[in-house]
Amino acid sequence: MTTSFTALGVSAELSDRLTELGFTEPFPIQRLTLLDTLAGRDVCGEAPTGSGKTLAFALPVAMTVGRGTPGRPRALLLVPTRELAGQVRATLDPLLQVTGGRAVSFYGGTSVTKDLQRLRNRIDVVVATPGRLEDLISRGALHLGDVDLVVVDEADRMADMGFLPAVTRLLDATSPDRRTLLFSATLDGEVDVLVRRYQRDPIKHRFAVPEEDRGDVRHVFWPAERPERRALTNRILGRSGPTIVFTRTKHGADRLAKQLRQDGVTTAAIHGNRSQRQREDALARFATGQVQALIATDVAARGIHVDDVDLVLHYDRPATDKDYVHRSGRTGRAGALGLVVSLVAGEETGDVHQLQRKLDLPAGLHELDLDLLDADVLPTPRPTRSNPRPATSGQRRSGGQATRSRQRARRARRR
């Protein structure tokens, strides 16, 4: 049964703004959490990336945040990456326009001088990454003692990226009477420390994507020594749609992007050495179809939401199984079809087999029939001589062809 935003406690004015923005009914994670967050409870929301978590906490922030003063905000939203900070602001700002609140964002790669200038004005909500926030606090320009509402977004990624010590220091600096909302894809392990230490009798809500809404993603591990990879990548990109190619290093991302451009592939690179404007421009051009391939380090595996990614290509093997999961999660979202290809050198085979066992992925090394990438199907791996049987069948899930066609149609409209 559909529940309206108003029935969940959202004000009529904000409900009208949501309608203007195209949000006509709540997503499941919003239906689960809004009654409790708007009632003033501490809440844990567990849901996958792309499920609507941002609006689930942006609405209570917009409706309940108090008025701050220069350098002394009333609400703090902690996020792991610059890109996610921008996405959170993009969701929050139209809501604060209705309620009269004022938000600013702070993250690395931007001018500290400009941040210091903005802190001289009234500030109600801060959206920030931990590193830049601690820098501003150390300069005496920002104080968190008045913060009585904290949101920790993508808490599991905070843990994976080593940010939890900074997060705990920042939470310790806020008001002891604060409310804490915690949203994450998982709430176990190190994340549970935040729950136990900083939340008071929290209500926990979990939303798992129904099986019928999960993307059909095929994982293929393709034997390829390093001298072969540029030519093979070019062949694959020649038959695929929008693709994110992951490299291990920043220099490797720039080099591969340049090489592929020489081969006639439109590319953009994104990594930690790119300025914030360059990163935003690369994402915008990829999202609008102006470039086919985004060449990225692991910075693009976390906190970046791009729709209609047909293929994730691991040009360099990820460092950990978690990195593999985060990278691969850029495709097959919202019920779409997706393909994940890993290029594997001979000396990497043992590590890849361990990864396949740990993540319950198809075993062995295989090649693809690239001709099928032009069709509306996910191609079947072809066994190499050392792998006599294919890891997966060539069958599509029911409705897969229509889903693939819809993906292509959306991209055509964007262009």
QUIDA-V547925 format. One record per backbone hydrogen bond with DSSP energy under -1.0 kcal/mol. NH is the residue of the N-H (numbers start at 1). CO is the residue of the C=O. If there is no record, write none. Layout:
# QUIDA-V547925
NH_CO + NH_CO
This chain:
# QUIDA-V547925
9_6 + 10_5 + 15_11 + 16_12 + 17_13 + 18_14 + 19_15 + 20_16 + 21_17 + 22_19 + 23_18 + 24_22 + 31_27 + 32_28 + 33_29 + 34_30 + 37_33 + 38_34 + 40_37 + 41_36 + 44_203 + 45_182 + 46_205 + 47_184 + 51_48 + 56_52 + 57_53 + 58_54 + 59_55 + 61_57 + 62_58 + 63_59 + 64_60 + 65_61 + 69_72 + 72_69 + 74_124 + 75_124 + 76_149 + 77_126 + 78_151 + 79_128 + 85_81 + 86_82 + 87_83 + 88_84 + 89_85 + 90_86 + 91_87 + 92_88 + 93_89 + 96_92 + 97_93 + 99_95 + 100_96 + 104_125 + 106_127 + 115_111 + 116_112 + 117_113 + 118_114 + 119_115 + 120_117 + 121_118 + 124_102 + 125_102 + 126_75 + 127_104 + 128_77 + 129_106 + 133_129 + 134_130 + 135_131 + 136_132 + 137_133 + 138_134 + 139_135 + 140_137 + 141_136 + 143_71 + 147_144 + 148_74 + 149_74 + 150_179 + 151_76 + 152_181 + 153_78 + 155_183 + 158_154 + 159_155 + 160_156 + 161_157 + 162_159 + 163_158 + 167_163 + 168_164 + 169_165 + 170_166 + 171_167 + 172_168 + 174_171 + 175_147 + 178_175 + 179_148 + 181_150 + 182_43 + 183_152 + 184_45 + 191_188 + 195_191 + 196_192 + 197_193 + 198_194 + 199_195 + 203_42 + 205_44 + 207_46 + 213_210 + 214_211 + 218_338 + 220_340 + 222_342 + 224_344 + 228_225 + 229_226 + 232_228 + 233_229 + 234_230 + 235_231 + 236_232 + 237_233 + 238_234 + 239_236 + 243_292 + 244_311 + 245_294 + 246_313 + 247_296 + 253_249 + 254_250 + 255_251 + 256_252 + 257_253 + 258_254 + 259_255 + 260_256 + 261_257 + 262_258 + 263_259 + 264_261 + 265_260 + 268_293 + 270_295 + 274_271 + 279_275 + 280_276 + 281_277 + 282_278 + 283_279 + 284_280 + 285_281 + 286_282 + 287_283 + 288_284 + 289_286 + 290_285 + 291_285 + 292_266 + 293_266 + 294_243 + 295_268 + 296_245 + 297_270 + 300_297 + 301_298 + 310_242 + 311_242 + 312_339 + 313_244 + 314_341 + 315_246 + 315_313 + 316_246 + 324_320 + 325_321 + 326_322 + 327_323 + 328_324 + 329_325 + 330_327 + 331_328 + 336_333 + 338_216 + 339_310 + 340_218 + 341_312 + 342_220 + 343_314 + 344_222 + 348_345 + 349_346 + 352_348 + 353_349 + 354_350 + 355_351 + 356_352 + 357_353 + 358_354 + 359_355 + 361_356 + 366_221 + 367_382 + 370_368 + 372_369 + 373_370 + 374_371 + 375_372 + 382_367 + 384_365 + 387_384 + 400_397 + 403_399 + 404_400 + 405_401 + 406_402 + 407_403 + 408_404 + 409_405 + 410_406 + 411_407 + 412_408 + 413_409 + 414_410 + 415_411
